[in-house]
Amino acid sequence: MTPGAGRPLARACVVNARRLNFDNALCFDGVIDALRAGAAPVLPSSGGAHRVQGDDDAVLKHYDDASPSTDAIAERAKGFDVIITKEVPVDVERLPSSVKLVCEAGTGYNNIDVAKAAARGITVCNVPTYSSSAVAQLVITFVLSLSVGLVEQHRALGRGDRSHFIGFEGLAKYSMCETEQKVIGLVGGTGAIGQQVARLANALGMKVLVWSRSATTTDEWDAVSLDELLSRSDFVSIHCPLNEHTRGLIDASAMAKMKPTARIINTARGAVINESDLIHALQNNIIAGAALDVQEREPPQEDSPLYTMPQVYLTPHIGWKRL
């Protein structure tokens, strides 16, 4: 839209604001200011829309739910130049012709077909580094918790089991180790999050291995093959995007190469790990455990074994939620 005559530069719709504004603390004023550059002052209106004085076109509208269908997103996008999404599938072929930009308010493009968008003249962008520190800190939180059986010991107290407090005999049932000289392998870990994880792991005295198509050895890590990373690592942490090359990358054959004492950490995208293969590996002691902030389906099915497996730390995609 051409600025001037009191009209906004563009009109935008946040199609699933609840996933962004999970704590009701998010303010959209910055977006509104950018959209109405050169326009008249904003007057608030009902229905979640902000309107430009003397103009009935909505500058910004947001819908307060988390997971709308692709049909609902296409309907909500009508009349808007920009749609803002957060970790929800978007069928770009069904978007109205008014849409010129899809902004994924997160780090991945796995919910949007970028090639199909480009064919329709729709630009797609994301926010690649907004949560790098928070996610890296969660990875290290998992490493430290797994290294002392923290969750397992707390669960025991919840069951009324205090054996690990009495004579310390009960501690023998928990796997505990120092992190110094332990090996953490970062799968696709050359990006912003992986780099921060490497720095934190080095500070703990850990040995860092990295595998990706572009990885080279640096002062922070050794670049190795995926097979070597899997076989040497005490902790395997996933940091690659989800695409046709990485979907199911960590499957039964990959887990068979890991140490039986190793743990998998995933703060990237759930489907990089074949979840049914992971469950089988855990049930058969092929690997020792997993810490999963992301899952193939979020939330997992009600009957998913992941909810109750004692060697699994499961969190609801909280890596970015401390911002």
Kinemage of the C-alpha trace (Angstrom):
@kinemage 1
@onewidth
@group {chain A} dominant
@subgroup {mainchain}
@vectorlist {calphas} color= white
{ca met a 1} P 0.000 0.000 0.000
{ca thr a 2} L 1.346 3.435 -0.917
{ca pro a 3} L 1.807 5.694 2.105
{ca gly a 4} L 0.166 9.054 2.252
{ca ala a 5} L -3.336 10.460 2.692
{ca gly a 6} L -3.309 9.042 6.196
{ca arg a 7} L -3.067 5.459 5.020
{ca pro a 8} L -0.701 2.882 6.556
{ca leu a 9} L 2.264 1.443 4.716
{ca ala a 10} L 0.711 -2.018 5.021
{ca arg a 11} L -1.929 -3.960 6.899
{ca ala a 12} L -0.944 -6.960 8.977
{ca cys a 13} L -2.697 -9.867 10.664
{ca val a 14} L -1.258 -11.953 13.490
{ca val a 15} L -3.027 -15.229 12.777
{ca asn a 16} L -2.230 -17.034 16.057
{ca ala a 17} L -1.273 -14.461 18.654
{ca arg a 18} L -1.823 -16.826 21.604
{ca arg a 19} L 1.276 -18.836 20.706
{ca leu a 20} L 3.298 -15.614 20.768
{ca asn a 21} L 1.533 -13.898 23.643
{ca phe a 22} L 1.423 -16.897 25.967
{ca asp a 23} L 1.920 -14.740 29.083
{ca asn a 24} L -0.318 -11.815 28.022
{ca ala a 25} L 2.691 -9.506 28.235
{ca leu a 26} L 3.334 -8.961 24.532
{ca cys a 27} L 2.820 -5.447 23.161
{ca phe a 28} L 2.206 -4.963 19.439
{ca asp a 29} L 2.835 -1.197 19.498
{ca gly a 30} L 6.168 -1.510 17.675
{ca val a 31} L 4.512 -3.363 14.798
{ca ile a 32} L 1.735 -0.779 14.671
{ca asp a 33} L 4.251 2.094 14.601
{ca ala a 34} L 6.121 0.465 11.713
{ca leu a 35} L 2.927 -0.143 9.755
{ca arg a 36} L 1.558 3.334 10.177
{ca ala a 37} L 4.745 5.266 9.414
{ca gly a 38} L 3.617 8.538 7.907
{ca ala a 39} L -0.038 7.880 8.670
{ca ala a 40} L -2.434 9.578 11.059
{ca pro a 41} L -2.624 8.614 14.777
{ca val a 42} L -4.004 5.212 15.716
{ca leu a 43} L -7.365 4.913 17.415
{ca pro a 44} L -8.069 1.588 19.164
{ca ser a 45} L -11.179 -0.302 18.150
{ca ser a 46} L -12.997 -3.446 19.136
{ca gly a 47} L -12.242 -6.912 17.795
{ca gly a 48} L -8.486 -6.754 18.315
{ca ala a 49} L -7.915 -4.290 15.455
{ca his a 50} L -6.111 -0.947 15.543
{ca arg a 51} L -7.419 1.587 13.062
{ca val a 52} L -6.002 4.689 11.454
{ca gln a 53} L -7.977 7.852 12.144
{ca gly a 54} L -10.276 8.570 9.225
{ca asp a 55} L -9.586 5.207 7.566
{ca asp a 56} L -11.571 2.001 7.961
{ca asp a 57} L -8.641 -0.248 6.965
{ca ala a 58} L -7.273 -2.250 9.918
{ca val a 59} L -3.589 -1.605 10.526
{ca leu a 60} L -3.048 -4.638 12.722
{ca lys a 61} L -5.441 -7.404 13.713
{ca his a 62} L -4.584 -10.332 15.908
{ca tyr a 63} L -6.453 -13.539 16.663
{ca asp a 64} L -6.090 -14.891 20.153
{ca asp a 65} L -5.687 -18.601 19.534
{ca ala a 66} L -2.635 -20.830 19.152
{ca ser a 67} L -3.221 -23.373 16.395
{ca pro a 68} L -5.678 -22.263 13.701
{ca ser a 69} L -6.269 -24.500 10.696
{ca thr a 70} L -4.884 -23.647 7.268
{ca asp a 71} L -8.467 -22.813 6.240
{ca ala a 72} L -8.808 -20.364 9.118
{ca ile a 73} L -5.465 -18.736 8.312
{ca ala a 74} L -6.464 -18.234 4.673
{ca glu a 75} L -9.731 -16.635 5.774
{ca arg a 76} L -8.056 -14.389 8.334
{ca ala a 77} L -5.501 -13.212 5.773
{ca lys a 78} L -8.110 -11.691 3.461
{ca gly a 79} L -7.429 -7.990 2.866
{ca phe a 80} L -4.054 -8.010 4.612
{ca asp a 81} L -0.626 -7.397 3.065
{ca val a 82} L 1.319 -9.167 5.824
{ca ile a 83} L 0.529 -12.179 7.967
{ca ile a 84} L 2.516 -12.972 11.098
{ca thr a 85} L 2.587 -16.602 12.236
{ca lys a 86} L 4.202 -18.619 14.997
{ca glu a 87} L 4.942 -22.336 14.460
{ca val a 88} L 1.723 -23.190 12.630
{ca pro a 89} L 1.320 -24.712 9.134
{ca val a 90} L 0.471 -22.205 6.389
{ca asp a 91} L -0.841 -23.268 2.976
{ca val a 92} L 0.612 -20.465 0.845
{ca glu a 93} L -1.343 -21.574 -2.211
{ca arg a 94} L -4.582 -20.736 -0.419
{ca leu a 95} L -3.565 -17.299 0.781
{ca pro a 96} L -5.407 -14.366 -0.810
{ca ser a 97} L -3.660 -12.278 -3.440
{ca ser a 98} L -3.372 -9.364 -1.015
{ca val a 99} L -0.651 -11.164 0.982
{ca lys a 100} L 2.871 -10.098 0.018
{ca leu a 101} L 4.804 -11.134 3.133
{ca val a 102} L 4.598 -14.049 5.567
{ca cys a 103} L 6.619 -13.428 8.724
{ca glu a 104} L 7.328 -16.537 10.807
{ca ala a 105} L 7.878 -15.136 14.295
{ca gly a 106} L 10.333 -17.911 15.082
{ca thr a 107} L 13.431 -19.622 13.730
{ca gly a 108} L 12.216 -22.206 11.201
{ca tyr a 109} L 10.568 -22.423 7.785
{ca asn a 110} L 9.324 -25.997 8.171
{ca asn a 111} L 5.665 -24.888 8.327
{ca ile a 112} L 5.836 -22.789 5.141
{ca asp a 113} L 6.668 -23.885 1.592
{ca val a 114} L 9.076 -21.099 0.674
{ca ala a 115} L 9.370 -22.165 -2.980
{ca lys a 116} L 5.602 -22.095 -3.505
{ca ala a 117} L 5.434 -18.737 -1.769
{ca ala a 118} L 8.109 -17.326 -4.064
{ca ala a 119} L 6.208 -18.604 -7.100
{ca arg a 120} L 3.241 -16.500 -5.961
{ca gly a 121} L 5.378 -13.431 -5.300
{ca ile a 122} L 5.127 -13.817 -1.515
{ca thr a 123} L 8.237 -13.095 0.539
{ca val a 124} L 8.847 -15.266 3.598
{ca cys a 125} L 11.039 -14.176 6.498
{ca asn a 126} L 11.773 -15.375 10.011
{ca val a 127} L 13.570 -14.234 13.180
{ca pro a 128} L 16.587 -16.564 13.262
{ca thr a 129} L 18.436 -15.416 16.397
{ca tyr a 130} L 15.736 -14.126 18.733
{ca ser a 131} L 15.985 -17.068 21.182
{ca ser a 132} L 19.533 -18.332 20.685
{ca ser a 133} L 20.690 -17.730 24.264
{ca ala a 134} L 17.520 -19.119 25.830
{ca val a 135} L 17.592 -22.336 23.799
{ca ala a 136} L 21.325 -22.850 24.379
{ca gln a 137} L 20.781 -22.446 28.110
{ca leu a 138} L 18.017 -25.072 27.999
{ca val a 139} L 20.378 -27.523 26.294
{ca ile a 140} L 22.913 -27.076 29.081
{ca thr a 141} L 20.139 -27.298 31.684
{ca phe a 142} L 19.270 -30.703 30.239
{ca val a 143} L 22.929 -31.781 30.260
{ca leu a 144} L 23.404 -30.809 33.900
{ca ser a 145} L 20.105 -32.340 34.994
{ca leu a 146} L 20.771 -35.609 33.169
{ca ser a 147} L 24.290 -35.782 34.616
{ca val a 148} L 22.924 -36.052 38.177
{ca gly a 149} L 19.593 -37.777 37.590
{ca leu a 150} L 17.904 -34.653 38.890
{ca val a 151} L 14.418 -35.334 37.569
{ca glu a 152} L 14.542 -39.013 38.530
{ca gln a 153} L 15.458 -38.144 42.125
{ca his a 154} L 12.685 -35.578 42.345
{ca arg a 155} L 10.173 -38.088 40.951
{ca ala a 156} L 11.248 -40.568 43.631
{ca leu a 157} L 10.417 -38.048 46.347
{ca gly a 158} L 7.001 -37.571 44.753
{ca arg a 159} L 6.439 -41.332 45.137
{ca gly a 160} L 7.476 -41.174 48.768
{ca asp a 161} L 10.812 -42.870 48.043
{ca arg a 162} L 13.505 -41.241 50.199
{ca ser a 163} L 16.045 -44.043 49.970
{ca his a 164} L 18.616 -41.742 48.390
{ca phe a 165} L 18.513 -39.606 51.555
{ca ile a 166} L 19.012 -42.510 53.972
{ca gly a 167} L 22.563 -43.787 54.082
{ca phe a 168} L 22.872 -42.784 50.430
{ca glu a 169} L 22.394 -46.434 49.338
{ca gly a 170} L 19.544 -45.312 47.130
{ca leu a 171} L 21.849 -43.118 45.062
{ca ala a 172} L 23.236 -46.190 43.319
{ca lys a 173} L 20.101 -46.419 41.165
{ca tyr a 174} L 20.786 -43.026 39.562
{ca ser a 175} L 23.282 -42.442 36.783
{ca met a 176} L 25.530 -39.539 37.770
{ca cys a 177} L 28.703 -38.128 36.279
{ca glu a 178} L 30.809 -34.992 36.045
{ca thr a 179} L 30.537 -33.098 32.800
{ca glu a 180} L 34.268 -32.465 32.506
{ca gln a 181} L 35.764 -34.517 29.660
{ca lys a 182} L 32.328 -35.776 28.623
{ca val a 183} L 31.590 -35.451 24.916
{ca ile a 184} L 28.659 -33.485 23.524
{ca gly a 185} L 27.912 -33.870 19.840
{ca leu a 186} L 26.005 -31.109 18.056
{ca val a 187} L 24.084 -32.332 15.011
{ca gly a 188} L 23.919 -29.362 12.646
{ca gly a 189} L 25.416 -27.211 15.367
{ca thr a 190} L 27.209 -24.484 13.410
{ca gly a 191} L 24.381 -21.940 13.714
{ca ala a 192} L 23.795 -19.314 16.391
{ca ile a 193} L 22.334 -21.726 18.950
{ca gly a 194} L 24.935 -24.413 18.357
{ca gln a 195} L 27.742 -21.887 18.729
{ca gln a 196} L 26.379 -20.755 22.089
{ca val a 197} L 25.947 -24.351 23.256
{ca ala a 198} L 29.575 -25.030 22.286
{ca arg a 199} L 30.825 -22.053 24.290
{ca leu a 200} L 28.848 -23.096 27.372
{ca ala a 201} L 29.903 -26.733 27.039
{ca asn a 202} L 33.547 -25.734 26.737
{ca ala a 203} L 33.191 -23.716 29.928
{ca leu a 204} L 32.063 -26.922 31.645
{ca gly a 205} L 35.161 -28.735 30.414
{ca met a 206} L 33.286 -30.800 27.839
{ca lys a 207} L 34.653 -31.977 24.507
{ca val a 208} L 32.528 -30.623 21.632
{ca leu a 209} L 31.995 -32.425 18.330
{ca val a 210} L 30.000 -30.960 15.437
{ca trp a 211} L 28.576 -32.463 12.289
{ca ser a 212} L 26.993 -30.508 9.471
{ca arg a 213} L 27.523 -30.208 5.737
{ca ser a 214} L 29.517 -26.994 6.261
{ca ala a 215} L 31.299 -27.710 9.550
{ca thr a 216} L 35.029 -27.165 9.883
{ca thr a 217} L 37.164 -27.593 12.981
{ca thr a 218} L 37.533 -24.455 15.123
{ca asp a 219} L 38.828 -23.537 18.563
{ca glu a 220} L 35.329 -24.342 19.908
{ca trp a 221} L 34.803 -27.814 18.393
{ca asp a 222} L 36.078 -30.631 16.217
{ca ala a 223} L 34.195 -31.227 12.972
{ca val a 224} L 33.565 -34.948 12.456
{ca ser a 225} L 31.338 -37.274 10.455
{ca leu a 226} L 27.850 -38.012 11.748
{ca asp a 227} L 28.805 -41.630 12.456
{ca glu a 228} L 31.809 -40.560 14.531
{ca leu a 229} L 29.735 -38.001 16.413
{ca leu a 230} L 27.094 -40.601 17.285
{ca ser a 231} L 29.609 -43.207 18.408
{ca arg a 232} L 31.729 -40.893 20.569
{ca ser a 233} L 29.164 -38.597 22.200
{ca asp a 234} L 27.788 -38.900 25.714
{ca phe a 235} L 25.161 -36.307 24.819
{ca val a 236} L 23.826 -35.869 21.274
{ca ser a 237} L 22.118 -32.496 20.842
{ca ile a 238} L 20.018 -31.706 17.761
{ca his a 239} L 20.421 -28.269 16.149
{ca cys a 240} L 19.557 -28.706 12.464
{ca pro a 241} L 16.475 -27.338 10.703
{ca leu a 242} L 13.693 -29.677 9.653
{ca asn a 243} L 13.656 -30.291 5.906
{ca glu a 244} L 13.554 -33.166 3.449
{ca his a 245} L 17.178 -34.034 4.262
{ca thr a 246} L 16.863 -34.047 8.053
{ca arg a 247} L 13.388 -35.496 8.673
{ca gly a 248} L 13.959 -38.766 10.528
{ca leu a 249} L 17.736 -38.260 10.434
{ca ile a 250} L 18.125 -39.763 13.899
{ca asp a 251} L 16.476 -43.130 13.367
{ca ala a 252} L 17.018 -46.689 14.584
{ca ser a 253} L 20.245 -47.101 12.609
{ca ala a 254} L 21.642 -43.834 13.997
{ca met a 255} L 20.734 -44.721 17.586
{ca ala a 256} L 22.324 -48.153 17.182
{ca lys a 257} L 25.656 -46.354 16.692
{ca met a 258} L 25.376 -44.482 19.998
{ca lys a 259} L 26.763 -45.524 23.358
{ca pro a 260} L 24.243 -47.372 25.562
{ca thr a 261} L 24.958 -44.682 28.190
{ca ala a 262} L 24.308 -41.782 25.787
{ca arg a 263} L 21.404 -39.331 25.917
{ca ile a 264} L 19.692 -37.435 23.089
{ca ile a 265} L 18.693 -33.782 23.555
{ca asn a 266} L 16.338 -32.141 21.062
{ca thr a 267} L 15.502 -28.433 21.188
{ca ala a 268} L 15.270 -28.028 17.383
{ca arg a 269} L 12.362 -29.776 15.632
{ca gly a 270} L 10.745 -32.976 16.828
{ca ala a 271} L 10.611 -34.769 13.486
{ca val a 272} L 14.404 -34.739 13.086
{ca ile a 273} L 14.195 -37.761 15.391
{ca asn a 274} L 12.106 -40.763 14.367
{ca glu a 275} L 9.965 -40.848 17.505
{ca ser a 276} L 8.834 -44.471 17.249
{ca asp a 277} L 12.461 -45.564 16.793
{ca leu a 278} L 13.446 -43.460 19.805
{ca ile a 279} L 10.776 -45.055 21.992
{ca his a 280} L 11.947 -48.513 20.903
{ca ala a 281} L 15.578 -47.607 21.625
{ca leu a 282} L 14.700 -46.386 25.119
{ca gln a 283} L 12.508 -49.377 25.895
{ca asn a 284} L 15.303 -51.740 24.859
{ca asn a 285} L 18.175 -49.885 26.569
{ca ile a 286} L 19.882 -49.097 23.267
{ca ile a 287} L 20.454 -45.585 24.629
{ca ala a 288} L 20.096 -44.320 28.186
{ca gly a 289} L 17.672 -41.418 27.870
{ca ala a 290} L 16.311 -38.396 26.068
{ca ala a 291} L 15.463 -34.768 26.849
{ca leu a 292} L 12.874 -33.486 24.394
{ca asp a 293} L 11.688 -29.900 24.289
{ca val a 294} L 10.165 -30.615 20.864
{ca gln a 295} L 8.231 -33.613 19.616
{ca glu a 296} L 6.924 -34.941 16.279
{ca arg a 297} L 3.468 -33.809 17.326
{ca glu a 298} L 3.069 -30.989 19.859
{ca pro a 299} L 1.626 -31.871 22.233
{ca pro a 300} L 2.182 -35.616 21.805
{ca gln a 301} L -0.804 -37.953 21.584
{ca glu a 302} L -2.519 -38.590 24.910
{ca asp a 303} L -1.325 -42.206 24.893
{ca ser a 304} L 2.286 -41.422 23.939
{ca pro a 305} L 4.774 -43.442 26.019
{ca leu a 306} L 6.977 -40.353 26.211
{ca tyr a 307} L 4.782 -38.926 28.973
{ca thr a 308} L 5.539 -41.758 31.381
{ca met a 309} L 8.948 -43.144 30.408
{ca pro a 310} L 11.247 -42.665 33.426
{ca gln a 311} L 14.321 -41.937 31.300
{ca val a 312} L 12.642 -39.147 29.304
{ca tyr a 313} L 12.628 -35.463 30.235
{ca leu a 314} L 9.696 -33.926 28.360
{ca thr a 315} L 8.983 -30.193 28.136
{ca pro a 316} L 6.377 -28.324 26.023
{ca his a 317} L 8.634 -26.365 23.633
{ca ile a 318} L 9.753 -23.928 26.320
{ca gly a 319} L 13.205 -23.109 24.931
{ca trp a 320} L 12.160 -19.631 23.747
{ca lys a 321} L 9.469 -18.909 26.326
{ca arg a 322} L 11.678 -17.126 28.869
{ca leu a 323} L 12.066 -14.084 26.646
